[in-house]
Amino acid sequence: MKNTEILIVGAGPAGLCAAKAAAAQGAQVAVCERDEIPGGQLVKQTHKFFGSKAQYAGDRGNAIGEFLVSEAAGDPKIEIMPQTTVIGIYEDGVVLAERMFPGRGDGEIIKIKPRKIIIATGAAENFLLFPGNDLPGIYGAGAVQTLMNVSGVVPGKRVLMLGASNIGLIVSYQLAQAGVEVAAVVRRSPQIGGYLVHASKIRRLGIPVRTRYTIKEAYGNGKVEGAVIYKVDDKKQPVAGSEEDIKCDTICLAVGLSPLTELCSQAGCKMAYISELSGHVPVIDRYLATTNPDVYVAGDVSGVEEASSAMVEGRLAGVSAALSLGYGKDTAAALQERAIAELEELRAGPVAADIRRGVEKLEKLSAGGA
């Protein structure tokens, strides 16, 4: 049995920031990461971040990831366990994990007994149902980022992008930079879902952004050879006669994420479906504590946002978990309030309106409201 004061599940931006914050207060921390390389989505993000200096504005995501990993790895109070997948959290507080041995293809099951747990498992890409969606050549936007920015492989020669969120716009720009033709970016809603700065960059490259359009079907003989898109009305119903044939060998799906909350449910946390936060999420208070007094959350697992917010939530969860163990009594309150203020600043503006509504709903549920 392995004992630790705080166990963090996930070494992405939220988990790494949580580890550093908790260790800075004096707590002993272990971090389980299922991938070989810690850093989460930051590993594949080569674009520059927005926000303030506190959220590494102006730095590229992969550089931020390298910095956070090096910071955590250099802290004697933090142990990072790569290729270690948490597979269960049980009623007695024991956590079961599978740790793989590099280069051997096998592993072992380990038991961990933490005093507190921070779940920072992130989110998974959504998929779309349409005829032909099982053809080779259809990828999630995160998979395309991994292919290009980690492995140096382009997915195809001509891509149709479905979704105009930040990731859809950013990946479209990165595809164009890699020499891939982007036939169009289509989005069913009337407006793009990402920042105008990202949309402007791809429009300057001549890539059309088609709002009020969606895919009807993909077609091809054993692989993607094209897709049919059509316009939708205000009720998101097809407009007769609006079909267009788009020739492409790749279709990229940037249609949102869903929080990976299975471990929260296993841990007995009260859950709620909040559409503004992209699905079922744990009910939490303003300090990111769940209804299980030993479990905190941070990052996309509590509602899908940008990596900047995930890092701030990680700091907040780390300080809160450490404080619950008696660490940082003189400093934690100020750090918590500073993080909460940063989150409010990041969530200001029209793009984050849904997030604000979702957070308000969670706060009401946490306080016992309807």
C-alpha positions as CSV (number, residue, x, y, z in Angstrom):
1,M,0.0,0.0,0.0
2,K,1.4,3.4,-1.0
3,N,0.5,6.3,1.3
4,T,0.4,9.9,0.4
5,E,-1.2,13.0,1.7
6,I,-2.7,14.2,-1.5
7,L,-3.2,12.1,-4.7
8,I,-3.7,14.0,-7.9
9,V,-5.2,12.1,-10.9
10,G,-4.0,13.7,-14.1
11,A,-0.8,15.6,-14.9
12,G,-2.3,18.1,-17.3
13,P,-2.3,21.9,-16.6
14,A,-4.7,21.6,-13.8
15,G,-3.1,18.6,-12.1
16,L,0.5,20.0,-12.3
17,C,-0.6,23.4,-10.9
18,A,-2.5,21.6,-8.2
19,A,0.6,19.6,-7.3
20,K,2.9,22.6,-7.1
21,A,0.4,24.7,-5.1
22,A,-0.3,21.9,-2.5
23,A,3.4,21.1,-2.2
24,A,4.2,24.8,-1.7
25,Q,1.9,24.7,1.3
26,G,3.8,21.8,2.8
27,A,1.8,18.8,1.6
28,Q,3.3,15.5,0.2
29,V,1.8,14.9,-3.2
30,A,1.7,12.0,-5.7
31,V,0.5,12.5,-9.3
32,C,-0.8,9.7,-11.4
33,E,-0.7,10.3,-15.2
34,R,-1.8,7.6,-17.7
35,D,0.4,8.9,-20.5
36,E,4.1,8.5,-20.8
37,I,4.7,12.2,-21.0
38,P,3.1,14.5,-18.4
39,G,1.6,17.8,-19.5
40,G,-1.8,16.8,-20.8
41,Q,-3.2,18.8,-23.7
42,L,-0.4,21.3,-23.4
43,V,2.0,18.9,-25.0
44,K,0.3,19.3,-28.4
45,Q,-0.6,23.0,-28.1
46,T,1.9,25.1,-30.1
47,H,-0.2,28.3,-30.2
48,K,0.4,31.3,-27.8
49,F,-1.8,31.8,-24.8
50,F,-3.9,34.8,-24.0
51,G,-4.8,36.2,-20.5
52,S,-2.3,37.7,-18.2
53,K,1.3,37.0,-17.1
54,A,-0.1,34.9,-14.3
55,Q,-1.5,32.5,-17.0
56,Y,1.7,32.6,-19.1
57,A,0.2,35.0,-21.7
58,G,2.4,35.1,-24.8
59,D,4.0,31.7,-24.2
60,R,3.2,28.6,-26.3
61,G,1.2,25.8,-24.7
62,N,3.9,23.1,-25.2
63,A,6.5,25.5,-23.6
64,I,4.2,26.1,-20.7
65,G,3.7,22.3,-20.3
66,E,7.5,21.8,-20.2
67,F,7.9,24.5,-17.6
68,L,5.1,23.0,-15.3
69,V,6.5,19.5,-15.6
70,S,10.0,20.6,-14.8
71,E,8.7,22.7,-11.8
72,A,6.8,19.7,-10.4
73,A,9.6,17.2,-11.1
74,G,12.1,19.3,-9.3
75,D,10.0,19.6,-6.1
76,P,11.0,16.9,-3.5
77,K,7.4,16.9,-2.1
78,I,6.0,15.9,-5.5
79,E,6.1,12.4,-7.1
80,I,5.0,12.1,-10.7
81,M,4.0,8.6,-11.8
82,P,3.7,8.4,-15.6
83,Q,2.0,5.6,-17.4
84,T,-0.1,5.0,-14.3
85,T,-3.9,4.9,-14.8
86,V,-6.3,5.2,-11.9
87,I,-9.0,2.6,-12.4
88,G,-11.0,2.9,-9.2
89,I,-11.7,4.9,-6.1
90,Y,-13.3,2.9,-3.3
91,E,-15.5,3.5,-0.3
92,D,-12.6,3.1,2.1
93,G,-10.6,5.7,0.3
94,V,-8.2,3.3,-1.4
95,V,-7.3,4.1,-4.9
96,L,-6.5,1.4,-7.4
97,A,-4.1,2.1,-10.3
98,E,-2.3,0.2,-13.0
99,R,1.3,1.2,-13.5
100,M,3.0,0.1,-16.8
101,F,6.7,-0.6,-17.1
102,P,8.3,1.3,-19.9
103,G,9.6,-0.8,-22.7
104,R,8.2,-4.1,-21.3
105,G,4.5,-4.0,-22.3
106,D,3.3,-5.2,-18.9
107,G,2.7,-3.6,-15.5
108,E,1.4,-4.0,-12.0
109,I,-1.7,-3.0,-10.0
110,I,-0.9,-0.7,-7.1
111,K,-3.0,0.4,-4.1
112,I,-2.7,4.0,-3.0
113,K,-4.1,5.4,0.3
114,P,-4.3,9.2,0.1
115,R,-5.8,11.5,2.7
116,K,-7.2,13.8,0.0
117,I,-7.7,13.4,-3.7
118,I,-7.8,16.0,-6.5
119,I,-9.4,14.7,-9.7
120,A,-8.0,16.5,-12.7
121,T,-8.9,14.0,-15.4
122,G,-9.9,16.5,-18.1
123,A,-12.3,15.9,-20.9
124,A,-12.8,13.7,-23.9
125,E,-13.6,14.7,-27.5
126,N,-17.2,14.5,-28.7
127,F,-18.2,12.7,-31.9
128,L,-21.0,13.3,-34.4
129,L,-23.5,10.9,-35.8
130,F,-23.8,11.1,-39.6
131,P,-23.7,8.6,-42.5
132,G,-20.1,7.6,-43.3
133,N,-18.7,8.7,-39.9
134,D,-16.8,5.4,-39.7
135,L,-14.7,6.0,-42.8
136,P,-10.9,6.2,-42.3
137,G,-9.9,9.8,-42.5
138,I,-12.2,11.2,-39.8
139,Y,-10.4,12.5,-36.7
140,G,-11.0,14.5,-33.6
141,A,-9.3,17.9,-33.5
142,G,-7.1,16.7,-30.6
143,A,-6.0,13.7,-32.5
144,V,-5.0,16.0,-35.4
145,Q,-3.0,18.2,-33.0
146,T,-1.2,15.1,-31.7
147,L,-0.4,13.9,-35.2
148,M,1.0,17.2,-36.4
149,N,2.5,18.9,-33.3
150,V,3.8,15.8,-31.5
151,S,4.5,13.2,-34.3
152,G,5.1,15.6,-37.2
153,V,2.6,13.9,-39.4
154,V,-0.2,15.7,-41.5
155,P,-3.5,13.8,-41.5
156,G,-4.3,14.5,-45.2
157,K,-4.1,16.9,-48.1
158,R,-7.5,18.6,-47.9
159,V,-9.5,18.9,-44.7
160,L,-13.1,19.8,-43.9
161,M,-13.2,21.2,-40.3
162,L,-16.5,20.7,-38.4
163,G,-16.7,23.2,-35.6
164,A,-15.6,26.8,-35.1
165,S,-14.7,26.8,-31.4
166,N,-11.2,27.9,-30.4
167,I,-9.7,24.5,-31.1
168,G,-11.4,24.2,-34.5
169,L,-10.1,27.6,-35.5
170,I,-6.6,27.0,-34.0
171,V,-6.2,23.6,-35.6
172,S,-7.4,25.0,-39.0
173,Y,-4.6,27.6,-38.8
174,Q,-2.1,25.0,-37.8
175,L,-3.2,22.7,-40.7
176,A,-2.7,25.6,-43.1
177,Q,0.8,26.3,-41.6
178,A,1.7,22.7,-42.3
179,G,0.7,23.0,-45.9
180,V,-2.6,21.3,-45.7
181,E,-5.5,22.9,-47.6
182,V,-8.6,23.6,-45.4
183,A,-11.6,23.4,-47.7
184,A,-13.9,25.1,-45.1
185,V,-14.7,25.5,-41.5
186,V,-18.4,24.9,-40.8
187,R,-20.5,25.5,-37.7
188,R,-24.2,24.8,-37.2
189,S,-24.7,27.9,-35.0
190,P,-25.1,31.4,-36.3
191,Q,-21.8,32.6,-34.7
192,I,-18.4,31.2,-34.3
193,G,-17.7,29.8,-30.9
194,G,-14.1,30.9,-30.5
195,Y,-12.2,34.2,-30.2
196,L,-12.3,36.6,-33.2
197,V,-8.5,36.7,-33.3
198,H,-8.4,33.1,-34.2
199,A,-11.1,33.4,-36.8
200,S,-9.4,36.5,-38.3
201,K,-6.2,34.6,-38.8
202,I,-7.7,31.8,-40.9
203,R,-9.9,34.3,-42.8
204,R,-6.8,36.2,-43.8
205,L,-5.5,32.9,-45.3
206,G,-8.6,32.6,-47.4
207,I,-10.2,29.8,-45.5
208,P,-14.0,30.2,-45.5
209,V,-15.9,30.0,-42.2
210,R,-19.4,28.9,-42.9
211,T,-21.9,29.4,-40.0
212,R,-25.4,27.9,-40.1
213,Y,-23.9,24.9,-41.9
214,T,-23.4,21.3,-40.8
215,I,-22.5,17.9,-42.3
216,K,-25.1,15.7,-44.0
217,E,-22.8,12.8,-44.8
218,A,-19.3,11.6,-45.6
219,Y,-18.6,9.4,-48.6
220,G,-15.8,7.5,-50.2
221,N,-14.6,4.0,-51.2
222,G,-12.9,2.7,-48.2
223,K,-11.7,6.1,-47.1
224,V,-13.0,9.7,-47.0
225,E,-13.2,11.2,-50.4
226,G,-15.7,14.0,-49.7
227,A,-18.6,15.2,-47.7
228,V,-22.0,16.8,-48.2
229,I,-22.8,19.9,-46.1
230,Y,-26.1,21.8,-45.9
231,K,-27.5,25.0,-44.4
232,V,-29.7,25.0,-41.4
233,D,-32.5,27.4,-40.4
234,D,-33.1,29.1,-37.0
235,K,-34.5,25.8,-35.7
236,K,-31.3,24.0,-36.9
237,Q,-33.4,22.1,-39.5
238,P,-32.0,21.5,-43.0
239,V,-32.8,24.1,-45.7
240,A,-34.1,22.3,-48.8
241,G,-31.8,22.6,-51.8
242,S,-28.8,23.9,-49.8
243,E,-26.6,20.8,-50.1
244,E,-23.0,21.3,-51.2
245,D,-20.4,18.7,-52.1
246,I,-17.0,19.3,-50.5
247,K,-14.1,17.2,-51.9
248,C,-11.7,16.3,-49.1
249,D,-9.7,13.3,-47.8
250,T,-10.0,14.3,-44.2
251,I,-12.8,15.4,-41.9
252,C,-11.8,16.9,-38.6
253,L,-14.3,17.1,-35.7
254,A,-14.0,20.0,-33.3
255,V,-17.5,19.6,-31.8
256,G,-16.8,20.0,-28.1
257,L,-15.6,18.0,-25.2
258,S,-17.3,16.1,-22.3
259,P,-15.9,16.1,-18.8
260,L,-14.3,12.7,-17.8
261,T,-16.1,12.4,-14.5
262,E,-16.3,8.6,-13.9
263,L,-13.9,8.7,-11.0
264,C,-16.0,11.5,-9.4
265,S,-19.0,9.2,-9.5
266,Q,-17.1,6.3,-8.1
267,A,-15.9,8.5,-5.3
268,G,-19.6,9.2,-4.4
269,C,-19.6,12.8,-5.4
270,K,-23.0,14.3,-6.0
271,M,-23.3,14.9,-9.8
272,A,-25.4,17.3,-11.9
273,Y,-26.0,17.7,-15.6
274,I,-25.2,21.3,-16.6
275,S,-25.2,21.9,-20.3
276,E,-23.2,25.1,-20.0
277,L,-20.4,23.1,-18.5
278,S,-20.6,20.5,-21.2
279,G,-22.2,17.6,-19.4
280,H,-22.4,15.8,-16.0
281,V,-20.1,17.5,-13.5
282,P,-19.5,17.1,-9.8
283,V,-21.3,19.6,-7.5
284,I,-18.6,21.8,-6.0
285,D,-18.2,24.8,-3.8
286,R,-16.2,27.9,-4.6
287,Y,-13.0,26.2,-3.3
288,L,-13.5,23.2,-5.7
289,A,-14.5,20.8,-2.9
290,T,-17.0,18.1,-3.9
291,T,-19.7,16.7,-1.7
292,N,-17.2,14.0,-0.7
293,P,-15.1,15.9,1.9
294,D,-11.9,14.1,0.8
295,V,-12.2,14.9,-2.9
296,Y,-11.5,18.1,-4.9
297,V,-11.6,18.7,-8.6
298,A,-9.8,21.0,-11.1
299,G,-9.9,21.7,-14.8
300,D,-12.2,20.4,-17.5
301,V,-13.5,17.6,-15.2
302,S,-15.6,20.3,-13.5
303,G,-16.6,22.1,-16.7
304,V,-14.9,22.5,-20.0
305,E,-12.9,25.8,-20.3
306,E,-9.6,27.0,-21.6
307,A,-6.2,25.8,-20.2
308,S,-5.7,29.1,-18.5
309,S,-8.7,28.5,-16.3
310,A,-7.6,24.9,-15.7
311,M,-4.2,26.1,-14.3
312,V,-5.9,28.6,-12.0
313,E,-8.4,26.0,-10.8
314,G,-5.4,23.7,-10.2
315,R,-3.8,26.2,-7.9
316,L,-7.1,26.7,-6.1
317,A,-7.7,23.0,-5.6
318,G,-4.2,22.4,-4.5
319,V,-4.3,25.1,-1.8
320,S,-7.7,24.1,-0.7
321,A,-6.8,20.4,-0.3
322,A,-3.6,21.3,1.6
323,L,-5.5,23.6,3.9
324,S,-8.0,20.8,4.7
325,L,-5.0,18.9,6.0
326,G,-3.9,21.8,8.2
327,Y,-1.2,23.3,5.9
328,G,-1.0,27.0,5.0
329,K,-3.3,28.3,7.6
330,D,-1.7,31.7,7.5
331,T,-1.5,32.0,3.7
332,A,-4.2,29.8,2.1
333,A,-7.1,32.1,2.4
334,A,-5.4,34.9,0.5
335,L,-4.2,32.5,-2.2
336,Q,-7.7,31.1,-2.5
337,E,-9.3,34.5,-3.0
338,R,-6.6,35.5,-5.5
339,A,-7.4,32.4,-7.6
340,I,-11.1,33.0,-7.4
341,A,-10.6,36.6,-8.6
342,E,-8.4,35.3,-11.5
343,L,-11.1,32.9,-12.5
344,E,-13.7,35.7,-12.5
345,E,-11.5,37.8,-14.7
346,L,-10.9,34.9,-17.1
347,R,-14.7,34.2,-17.3
348,A,-15.6,37.8,-18.0
349,G,-16.9,38.8,-21.5
350,P,-19.4,37.4,-23.9
351,V,-17.5,34.3,-24.9
352,A,-17.6,32.9,-21.4
353,A,-21.3,33.7,-20.7
354,D,-22.2,30.0,-20.7
355,I,-19.4,29.2,-18.3
356,R,-20.6,31.9,-15.9
357,R,-24.2,30.6,-16.0
358,G,-22.9,27.1,-15.4
359,V,-20.8,28.1,-12.4
360,E,-23.8,30.0,-10.9
361,K,-25.9,26.8,-11.2
362,L,-23.2,24.8,-9.5
363,E,-22.9,27.4,-6.7
364,K,-26.7,27.2,-6.1
365,L,-26.6,23.4,-6.0
366,S,-23.7,23.5,-3.6
367,A,-25.5,25.8,-1.3
368,G,-28.6,23.6,-1.4
369,G,-30.6,25.7,-3.9
370,A,-32.8,24.5,-6.7
